[in-house]
């Protein structure tokens, strides 16, 4: 992985709780809180200065802007929720560009696992543990925060061990 182990270890204790918050909020209310997106962005803006060279830091911030613009277009076409687009943009600076293939594979596996798990839980007794979650009753919609947050958390965790 191109992500450094040092950066991953520094980011992980801050990113992991935000990713859990995002997944839980999206499951519960089908919304990713703006506070979570802002918190994630601030973690990178503040800690990123200490873990990467200035040019890399600026490129990572540029990734945030590019992903945000793509997310706005996808949201405008109805292909992605606004919260999902904002979270993806806030997560983008944490991803080393050289790890994009690893990230895509991780995301694909995580999306499949999250979708199947959510649908199985929705139609099982597990649903009674959180009967008021909105994600159970929104038809074919899926709480993407579950897989987006999970993917970022797993990517950062993998970086602690496999990072350069």
N, C-alpha and C positions, 0 to 999 in steps of 0.2 A: 504494500500500500504506500501511496505517496504521502498520505497523512502522517505526520510525525507522532510517535508514541508520546512524546512530551506534551504536545498540544492536546491529544486525546485525553490524557490523564488530567490535564488542567480543566478541560471543558466538561468532562463526564459528570462530575458532581453537581454542576449547574444545569446542564442540558437534560440529564435524565429526569429530574422532577418535573421540568417543563413539558417534556414529551409525555410523561404519565398524565399530567394535568390536561394536556391537549386531547389525548385519547379518551380519557374519562369524560371530559366536557362534551366531546363530540358524540360519544355513546349516549350520554344522559340527555343532552339538549339539541343535538345536531348543530352545534355551533362551536367554533373555536374562538375563545375569548381574545379580543384585541390585546388585553393585558399580557396574555401568554406570548403573543407574537412580539410585542414590544420587549418583554423580558428576554426572549430568545435573542432578539437583535442586540440588546444591550450587553448580553453575555459576550457575544462575538466582538462588538465594538470595543468593549473595555478590556477583555482578556486577550483578544487577538493581537493587540499591540505588544504583548509580552511573549508571544509564542511564534511569531513569524516575522521575517524581514519586511520592511516597509513596502517594497514593490508587490510582494505577495499579498500583503494585507489589503492594499488598494485594489488588486485584481479580484480578491475575494469579495470586497464590497461592490465591485462592478457586477459580479455574479448575482448579487442580491437584486440590483436594479434590472438586469436582463430577465431574471426569473419573474420578477414582479410585473414587468411589461408583458411577458408571455402569459402570465397568470391573469392579468386584466383582460387580455384578448380572449382567453379561454373562458373566463367568467362571462364576458359579454356575449359569447356565443352559446352559453348554457352548458358548456362541457365541463366546467369545474365551479365549485362553490367559492365564494369570495374568501371565506376563512381559510379554505384549503390553499388558495392562491397566495394569500398573505403568509401563511405558515411556510409554504414551500420557498417563498422568497426569503423569509427570515432564516430558514435552514440552509439555504444555498451557500453562504460564506463558510460554513463548517466543512464543506465538501472540497477536497483537493481535486482539481480538474482531471488529473491523471487517474483518479479513482472512479471516474464516471461509469466505466463498464462494471466495476464491482458494485457500485451503488445501484445501477439499473437491475442487475441480477438479484441483488438483495431486496430491492423494492418489489420486483415481480414475485419473488417467493413470499415476501411478507404480505403483499396484497392478497395473494391467493390464500394464504393461511388465515389472515384476518377475516377475509370474506367468508370462507367456509366455517370458521369458528363462530363468527357472529350469526350466520344463518342457522347453524346447528343449535346454538344456545337459544336463539329466538324461538325455536320449535321444541324446546326441551324444558325440563323442570328448572334448569338454571335461570330461566327467565324470571322465576318467582323471587330470586335474590335481589333483583332490581326491576320491579314490575312497572315503575313509572318512567323508565327510560324511553325517550322519544324515538330512538333508533329502532325500537321493536315495531313501531307502527307507522312508518313513513313509506310503506310500499316497497318499491324497488330501489329507493335511495339507500346509500351505504355511507356510514360515518368514516370518511377517508382519513380523518385525524387519527384513527386507530392505526392505519397502516403507514401514514406519513410520519407520525410521531415514533412509531415502532421502528421504522427504517432508520431515522436519524439516530435514535438511541442505539440501535444495533451497530450502525456504521461507526459511531464514536467509540463504542465498547470494543469493536473489532480493532480499531486503531490503537487501543492501549496495548494489544498483544502483537498485532501484525504490522503496526506502524513502523516507518523507517526511523 
